Amino acid sequence: MFENWKKGIDQRSQIITKLADPDAVGGQLERYSCDNIWFNELPLITMEMGGIIEQEVSGGFTPSDLVNLDKIA
């Protein structure tokens, strides 16, 4: 992704999310796929010895590219 940014290429990505609830009847899960995602910034490296890494990045997506792959019944 960084190499494309350096070349001036508008890099787009895909994110697939999954929310599983093992306590729900039948261990239900819900999944979404979102294409055409862009980032306005993306940190190169974030580290903390022995710590949990949490990052927020700015960007967006086209709402019509959000697809529900599995629905909770």
Residue, then its C-alpha position, 0 to 999 in steps of 0.5 A: m500500500f505504501e509503495n502505491w501511495k509513493k507512486g501517487i496511486d489511489q490504493r483501495s482496500q477491502i475489510i471483512t468483519k465478523l461478530a460471533d456471539p457464542d452465547a446466542v442460540g446456535g452460536q450465531l454470527e454476523r459478517y460484513s464485507c466492505d469494498n472500496i475503502w480508502f485511508n487518509e492516513l495510516p501509521l507506519i509502526t505503532m509499538e508498545m512493549g507488553g501492551i495492546i496496540e489500538q489504532e484509529v485511522s481516518g478514511g471512508f468507504t462507499p456505502s453501496d459497497l457494504v454487503n451483509l454476508d451472514k445475518i443473525a437470525 
